[in-house]
């Protein structure tokens, strides 16, 4: 199931999946990687590093005019996911002017620095990495986009996450520059060892495991933190943040596993007694990631979990109330009832009317309670004269089938003065838009049935 409907609402891919064919028409270099799926949809081979690289470069250029080059044997960032993270940072910050942010582990692309400054022209970013090669690639991409005045990158030591970076910033800053930093973001190495990286589980046999949907091109240090994976990495980041304190307003990180989010929340709240936290869910394509923020600032962090917000909207759109039935009295003077005007006789007549005249299908019946639920597959109550003529001539009927089948409940009720009433109602909980549409159909069925019995009265 695609998760795009749970994306950040400002993400260009929110409810708007990537149009691979359109991109291929605009960017010939990307066109070589697209393939037709199911004879109508276009995609790429997500296990092909060259295709992933081309997609990343093409999207950054198409969306933000960024020109980058990255090696295929390093981590290739997924653009929609990275956009989600930057947009969440925007929401967490109370100010948008003159923002300064840090990206821990900038990689070869410096993706967060590029996106943050593309989306916010007055932001400045500082990137760090433990790899000289990654730093050199990042510098090339920064200069290629003429962003050297907005993005700086530093090589840091592997045994430090923030402390060494802050020291290097202080050695190079001028006067009050970078004295206060607004946020830190981090996409830590997910895995604790090579087995985790390869998706090998102790609880499953090799032939029981499904393969990954896309290739992981990341180098060892980009994917693996051999001192305990992302949980240990972020715990070390938290420990260092305590010594840095309020100099950085908001500390954030992304997780590849929800269990890691739970572990780190417990570490923050119960071990380190850091209570000012906020979490979110990043949804994109068929992948979920999780974000967590903490702060020593006096301003309480707000919650911006767009998956939960969207789920609440969907839930609130469901109708839980009973539908008020439509009803009319069955005339006791009809010829069908000359031998008796009873609920049993009327129930039989009504049942036959819906089955023979409208071709409804019985879904459920409680004849002892004079109740019956009909399942409706097509609009048989409209253009009946035309439909009969097409049948007489042996012509195919025009397709009137519904995309979604719906049901109505029909029941007989005795009212005052010995009269008997027919009642019709919709019988399931429904999405509001579906309810409105089916309610219109019910009104049409009601009018058709009432008019039919009126005609029988005058005949």
PLY file of the C-alpha trace (Angstrom):
ply
format ascii 1.0
element vertex 459
property float x
property float y
property float z
element edge 458
property int vertex1
property int vertex2
end_header
0.00 0.00 0.00
1.32 3.41 -0.94
1.86 5.75 2.01
1.92 8.95 -0.05
-1.39 10.13 1.44
0.39 10.29 4.83
3.25 12.41 3.53
3.94 15.91 4.77
1.29 18.05 3.02
3.93 20.44 1.63
5.89 17.61 0.05
5.57 17.84 -3.76
4.88 14.07 -3.77
2.00 14.29 -1.30
-0.84 12.36 -3.00
1.18 12.90 -6.19
3.43 9.91 -7.01
6.46 10.48 -9.17
5.54 10.48 -12.88
8.44 8.49 -14.33
7.20 8.76 -17.90
6.86 12.54 -17.71
10.38 12.80 -16.27
11.74 10.58 -19.04
10.21 12.87 -21.67
11.88 15.89 -20.08
15.25 14.30 -19.21
16.63 11.99 -21.93
19.46 10.74 -19.69
16.86 9.41 -17.25
14.72 7.85 -20.01
17.09 4.92 -20.47
16.21 3.61 -16.99
12.42 3.61 -17.13
10.43 0.49 -17.91
6.77 -0.22 -18.56
4.95 -2.14 -15.82
1.57 -3.84 -16.40
1.44 -2.37 -19.92
0.46 1.05 -18.60
2.56 2.26 -15.65
6.19 3.30 -15.78
8.86 2.79 -13.13
12.56 2.03 -12.70
14.50 -0.94 -11.38
15.07 0.08 -7.75
17.78 -2.56 -7.46
19.86 -0.86 -10.14
22.27 1.68 -8.55
22.63 3.59 -11.83
18.83 3.99 -12.05
18.64 5.16 -8.43
21.40 7.68 -9.01
19.70 8.99 -12.14
16.37 9.31 -10.33
17.94 11.22 -7.42
19.81 13.63 -9.70
16.80 14.13 -11.98
14.36 14.87 -9.15
16.68 17.40 -7.49
17.13 19.16 -10.80
13.46 19.06 -11.74
12.15 20.23 -8.36
14.80 22.71 -7.22
17.18 23.31 -10.12
20.01 21.54 -8.24
22.77 19.86 -10.23
24.62 17.08 -8.45
26.85 14.12 -9.12
27.23 11.16 -6.76
29.10 7.84 -6.90
26.97 4.72 -7.19
28.97 2.82 -4.55
27.86 5.18 -1.75
24.49 5.84 -0.15
22.05 7.23 -2.72
19.43 9.37 -0.94
15.71 8.96 -1.57
14.55 12.50 -2.33
10.88 12.38 -1.14
12.00 10.98 2.23
14.64 13.67 2.72
12.14 16.38 1.80
9.79 15.08 4.51
12.53 15.47 7.11
13.41 19.06 6.11
9.73 20.07 6.13
9.33 18.64 9.64
12.30 20.77 10.77
10.57 23.82 9.28
7.49 23.04 11.37
9.43 22.54 14.60
11.23 25.89 14.30
9.36 28.93 15.52
11.39 31.22 13.30
12.16 30.96 9.59
14.64 33.82 9.21
18.42 33.41 9.47
18.25 29.77 10.50
21.44 27.78 11.01
21.32 23.99 10.95
23.68 21.02 11.23
23.51 17.81 9.23
25.40 14.94 10.87
26.69 12.58 8.19
26.25 14.67 5.03
27.40 11.87 2.71
28.53 12.45 -0.86
25.46 14.44 -1.91
25.08 16.83 1.03
21.38 16.26 0.40
20.01 17.92 3.54
22.15 21.01 3.09
21.08 21.35 -0.54
17.39 20.81 0.19
17.30 23.05 3.27
18.87 25.99 1.43
16.80 25.38 -1.71
13.55 25.41 0.28
14.65 28.28 2.55
16.80 30.89 0.87
17.90 32.52 4.14
19.06 29.29 5.84
22.67 28.26 6.31
23.80 24.66 6.82
26.84 22.91 8.29
27.54 19.32 7.30
29.86 16.77 8.87
31.18 13.36 7.90
33.89 10.96 9.07
34.87 10.15 5.47
37.33 12.35 3.55
35.87 11.00 0.31
32.33 12.02 1.29
33.52 15.50 2.27
35.21 15.99 -1.11
32.11 14.85 -3.01
29.92 17.16 -0.91
32.20 20.12 -1.58
31.99 19.46 -5.32
28.18 19.50 -5.18
28.13 22.63 -3.04
30.38 24.50 -5.48
28.53 23.12 -8.49
25.40 24.86 -7.17
27.24 28.00 -6.04
26.20 27.45 -2.42
29.61 27.79 -0.77
28.39 30.89 1.09
25.47 28.96 2.56
26.84 25.47 3.23
30.06 24.45 5.03
31.21 20.88 5.56
33.74 19.49 8.04
35.59 16.22 8.40
35.15 14.93 11.99
36.61 12.10 14.03
34.71 8.82 14.18
34.54 8.69 17.99
32.59 11.96 18.19
29.20 12.90 16.81
28.76 16.53 17.85
31.59 17.57 20.18
34.35 17.49 17.55
32.13 19.27 15.02
31.29 22.09 17.45
35.03 22.46 18.18
35.82 22.80 14.46
33.00 25.29 13.98
34.39 27.41 16.82
37.89 27.31 15.35
36.65 28.65 12.03
33.83 31.00 12.95
34.07 34.75 12.90
32.93 36.79 15.90
29.35 35.81 16.84
28.84 33.65 13.74
27.40 30.18 14.56
27.38 31.00 18.26
23.77 29.79 18.35
22.55 26.94 16.18
18.87 26.33 15.54
18.78 22.60 14.88
20.66 19.37 14.28
19.42 16.67 11.91
20.81 13.19 11.50
20.19 10.07 9.42
22.32 7.63 11.47
23.67 4.28 10.28
20.72 1.93 10.83
22.50 -1.36 11.40
24.69 -2.85 14.11
26.45 -5.38 11.86
26.64 -6.75 8.33
23.96 -9.39 9.01
21.40 -6.70 9.87
22.45 -4.71 6.81
21.79 -7.74 4.62
18.42 -8.34 6.29
19.48 -11.62 7.88
17.35 -12.55 10.90
18.00 -15.24 13.47
14.30 -16.12 13.47
13.91 -16.85 9.75
15.48 -19.33 7.39
17.14 -17.87 4.29
14.43 -19.19 1.97
11.70 -17.58 4.12
13.00 -14.05 3.75
11.71 -11.73 1.07
14.38 -9.68 -0.68
14.64 -5.92 -0.25
12.61 -3.78 -2.63
15.62 -1.62 -3.48
19.39 -1.95 -3.34
21.41 -0.48 -0.46
24.45 1.19 -2.05
25.80 2.64 1.19
29.39 2.13 2.29
30.07 0.36 5.59
30.22 3.55 7.70
27.08 4.92 6.01
24.94 1.88 6.86
26.58 0.25 9.88
27.51 1.52 13.35
29.24 -1.50 14.82
28.92 -0.24 18.38
25.20 -1.02 18.48
23.46 0.37 15.39
21.22 3.43 15.34
20.12 3.08 18.97
23.66 3.26 20.33
24.55 6.01 17.85
21.67 8.23 18.97
22.31 7.51 22.66
25.84 8.83 22.17
24.37 11.83 20.34
22.05 12.48 23.31
24.90 12.20 25.79
26.93 14.76 23.81
23.89 17.03 23.45
23.67 17.31 27.24
27.12 18.90 27.38
26.27 21.23 24.47
22.88 22.15 25.94
20.95 25.18 24.75
23.58 26.31 22.26
21.65 24.10 19.83
17.92 24.78 20.11
16.53 21.51 18.71
18.23 18.13 18.30
16.59 15.71 15.87
17.25 12.33 14.33
15.61 9.86 11.97
15.19 6.12 12.62
14.89 3.18 10.27
13.13 1.01 12.87
10.18 1.91 15.08
11.67 -0.18 17.90
14.63 2.24 17.90
12.26 5.18 18.37
10.69 3.44 21.38
14.10 2.66 22.92
15.37 6.22 22.50
12.18 7.80 23.85
12.63 5.69 26.97
16.30 6.74 27.18
15.39 10.43 26.92
12.43 10.41 29.30
13.39 7.85 31.93
17.18 7.66 31.86
18.24 11.22 31.03
15.07 12.95 32.27
14.76 15.02 29.09
11.01 15.69 28.88
10.82 18.21 26.02
10.48 15.83 23.07
8.45 15.50 19.89
8.07 12.64 17.42
6.79 12.14 13.91
6.39 9.56 11.16
7.89 10.01 7.70
5.83 8.25 5.01
6.88 7.96 1.40
6.09 5.37 -1.24
6.01 2.03 0.58
8.51 3.06 3.25
8.13 4.47 6.75
10.77 6.18 8.85
10.44 7.82 12.26
11.69 11.14 13.58
12.42 12.25 17.13
13.32 15.69 18.47
14.45 16.86 21.91
15.35 20.23 23.34
16.73 21.89 26.46
15.01 25.12 25.48
12.16 26.50 27.58
9.82 26.50 24.58
7.80 23.29 24.41
8.26 21.35 21.19
5.03 20.89 19.26
3.81 17.64 17.73
3.71 17.45 13.94
2.93 13.83 13.04
1.17 14.08 9.70
0.42 10.36 9.53
-1.55 10.59 12.77
-3.22 13.81 11.63
-4.30 12.23 8.34
-5.51 9.05 10.07
-7.60 11.20 12.42
-9.09 13.05 9.44
-9.96 9.76 7.75
-11.46 8.41 10.97
-13.55 11.54 11.58
-14.94 11.30 8.04
-16.54 7.96 8.86
-20.23 8.11 9.69
-21.12 6.10 12.76
-24.70 7.31 13.15
-27.73 5.40 11.97
-29.31 6.50 8.76
-32.88 7.75 9.16
-35.10 5.42 7.10
-37.27 6.55 4.22
-40.83 5.23 4.61
-44.27 5.12 3.07
-47.56 3.39 3.93
-48.71 0.40 1.90
-52.35 0.99 0.87
-54.64 -1.72 2.26
-57.00 -1.30 -0.74
-54.54 -2.72 -3.26
-55.93 -5.76 -5.09
-52.99 -7.87 -3.92
-54.33 -7.60 -0.38
-58.00 -8.40 -0.96
-57.54 -11.69 0.88
-55.72 -10.14 3.80
-53.68 -7.12 4.83
-51.01 -8.71 7.02
-47.29 -8.21 7.52
-46.63 -11.70 6.15
-48.50 -11.07 2.89
-47.04 -7.59 2.40
-43.52 -8.83 3.14
-43.87 -11.47 0.43
-45.12 -8.90 -2.10
-42.32 -6.41 -1.31
-39.68 -9.16 -1.47
-40.92 -10.25 -4.91
-41.03 -6.63 -6.11
-37.34 -5.97 -5.39
-36.16 -9.34 -6.69
-38.15 -9.40 -9.94
-38.48 -5.73 -10.85
-35.08 -4.41 -9.74
-33.01 -7.61 -9.78
-31.53 -6.87 -6.35
-29.65 -9.71 -4.67
-30.45 -10.92 -1.17
-27.49 -10.51 1.17
-29.23 -11.39 4.42
-32.82 -12.16 5.39
-34.76 -12.43 8.66
-38.26 -13.25 7.51
-39.51 -13.78 11.08
-38.59 -10.11 11.72
-39.82 -8.99 8.29
-36.35 -7.66 7.46
-34.25 -8.19 4.37
-30.92 -6.72 3.19
-30.47 -6.34 -0.55
-27.07 -6.00 -2.23
-27.14 -3.61 -5.17
-24.66 -4.04 -8.01
-26.12 -1.84 -10.73
-28.60 0.96 -11.38
-31.61 -1.09 -12.51
-34.29 1.46 -11.60
-33.35 4.02 -14.31
-34.19 3.96 -18.05
-36.23 0.79 -17.58
-38.18 1.26 -20.83
-34.94 1.61 -22.80
-33.45 -1.41 -21.01
-36.52 -3.56 -21.88
-36.30 -2.47 -25.52
-32.59 -3.34 -25.72
-33.37 -6.74 -24.22
-36.19 -7.30 -26.75
-33.83 -6.44 -29.62
-31.05 -8.62 -28.24
-28.72 -5.66 -27.70
-26.14 -5.47 -24.93
-27.12 -3.34 -21.97
-25.14 -0.20 -21.27
-22.83 -0.74 -18.32
-24.54 0.59 -15.19
-22.58 -1.45 -12.66
-21.23 0.32 -9.60
-17.55 0.39 -8.77
-18.50 -0.30 -5.14
-21.45 -2.50 -4.26
-23.71 -1.12 -1.53
-26.60 -2.52 0.50
-29.98 -1.33 1.67
-32.21 -2.66 4.42
-35.91 -3.12 3.76
-38.36 -3.91 6.56
-42.07 -3.91 7.31
-43.51 -2.17 10.37
-47.08 -2.00 11.66
-48.16 1.52 12.64
-51.35 3.12 13.98
-54.83 2.40 12.60
-53.71 -1.06 11.52
-51.67 0.34 8.62
-48.37 -1.20 7.49
-45.31 0.81 6.51
-42.34 0.00 4.27
-39.01 1.41 5.48
-35.76 1.68 3.49
-32.31 2.63 4.79
-28.58 2.26 4.08
-27.11 -0.32 6.38
-23.31 0.07 6.73
-20.93 2.58 8.25
-19.60 4.57 5.33
-17.07 7.11 4.25
-18.86 10.46 3.99
-18.41 10.78 0.23
-19.68 7.21 -0.27
-22.60 7.87 2.04
-23.68 10.98 0.12
-23.57 9.11 -3.18
-25.41 6.02 -1.91
-27.97 8.18 -0.11
-28.87 9.70 -3.49
-29.30 6.19 -4.91
-31.51 5.25 -1.95
-33.71 8.29 -2.60
-34.09 7.21 -6.23
-34.99 3.64 -5.20
-37.50 4.99 -2.68
-39.19 7.19 -5.31
-39.30 4.31 -7.78
-40.88 1.94 -5.22
-43.40 4.51 -3.99
-44.45 5.41 -7.53
-44.81 1.73 -8.41
-47.21 1.12 -5.52
-49.12 4.29 -6.38
-49.65 2.95 -9.89
-50.84 -0.33 -8.44
-53.34 1.64 -6.31
-54.91 3.34 -9.33
-54.86 0.32 -11.62
0 1
1 2
2 3
3 4
4 5
5 6
6 7
7 8
8 9
9 10
10 11
11 12
12 13
13 14
14 15
15 16
16 17
17 18
18 19
19 20
20 21
21 22
22 23
23 24
24 25
25 26
26 27
27 28
28 29
29 30
30 31
31 32
32 33
33 34
34 35
35 36
36 37
37 38
38 39
39 40
40 41
41 42
42 43
43 44
44 45
45 46
46 47
47 48
48 49
49 50
50 51
51 52
52 53
53 54
54 55
55 56
56 57
57 58
58 59
59 60
60 61
61 62
62 63
63 64
64 65
65 66
66 67
67 68
68 69
69 70
70 71
71 72
72 73
73 74
74 75
75 76
76 77
77 78
78 79
79 80
80 81
81 82
82 83
83 84
84 85
85 86
86 87
87 88
88 89
89 90
90 91
91 92
92 93
93 94
94 95
95 96
96 97
97 98
98 99
99 100
100 101
101 102
102 103
103 104
104 105
105 106
106 107
107 108
108 109
109 110
110 111
111 112
112 113
113 114
114 115
115 116
116 117
117 118
118 119
119 120
120 121
121 122
122 123
123 124
124 125
125 126
126 127
127 128
128 129
129 130
130 131
131 132
132 133
133 134
134 135
135 136
136 137
137 138
138 139
139 140
140 141
141 142
142 143
143 144
144 145
145 146
146 147
147 148
148 149
149 150
150 151
151 152
152 153
153 154
154 155
155 156
156 157
157 158
158 159
159 160
160 161
161 162
162 163
163 164
164 165
165 166
166 167
167 168
168 169
169 170
170 171
171 172
172 173
173 174
174 175
175 176
176 177
177 178
178 179
179 180
180 181
181 182
182 183
183 184
184 185
185 186
186 187
187 188
188 189
189 190
190 191
191 192
192 193
193 194
194 195
195 196
196 197
197 198
198 199
199 200
200 201
201 202
202 203
203 204
204 205
205 206
206 207
207 208
208 209
209 210
210 211
211 212
212 213
213 214
214 215
215 216
216 217
217 218
218 219
219 220
220 221
221 222
222 223
223 224
224 225
225 226
226 227
227 228
228 229
229 230
230 231
231 232
232 233
233 234
234 235
235 236
236 237
237 238
238 239
239 240
240 241
241 242
242 243
243 244
244 245
245 246
246 247
247 248
248 249
249 250
250 251
251 252
252 253
253 254
254 255
255 256
256 257
257 258
258 259
259 260
260 261
261 262
262 263
263 264
264 265
265 266
266 267
267 268
268 269
269 270
270 271
271 272
272 273
273 274
274 275
275 276
276 277
277 278
278 279
279 280
280 281
281 282
282 283
283 284
284 285
285 286
286 287
287 288
288 289
289 290
290 291
291 292
292 293
293 294
294 295
295 296
296 297
297 298
298 299
299 300
300 301
301 302
302 303
303 304
304 305
305 306
306 307
307 308
308 309
309 310
310 311
311 312
312 313
313 314
314 315
315 316
316 317
317 318
318 319
319 320
320 321
321 322
322 323
323 324
324 325
325 326
326 327
327 328
328 329
329 330
330 331
331 332
332 333
333 334
334 335
335 336
336 337
337 338
338 339
339 340
340 341
341 342
342 343
343 344
344 345
345 346
346 347
347 348
348 349
349 350
350 351
351 352
352 353
353 354
354 355
355 356
356 357
357 358
358 359
359 360
360 361
361 362
362 363
363 364
364 365
365 366
366 367
367 368
368 369
369 370
370 371
371 372
372 373
373 374
374 375
375 376
376 377
377 378
378 379
379 380
380 381
381 382
382 383
383 384
384 385
385 386
386 387
387 388
388 389
389 390
390 391
391 392
392 393
393 394
394 395
395 396
396 397
397 398
398 399
399 400
400 401
401 402
402 403
403 404
404 405
405 406
406 407
407 408
408 409
409 410
410 411
411 412
412 413
413 414
414 415
415 416
416 417
417 418
418 419
419 420
420 421
421 422
422 423
423 424
424 425
425 426
426 427
427 428
428 429
429 430
430 431
431 432
432 433
433 434
434 435
435 436
436 437
437 438
438 439
439 440
440 441
441 442
442 443
443 444
444 445
445 446
446 447
447 448
448 449
449 450
450 451
451 452
452 453
453 454
454 455
455 456
456 457
457 458
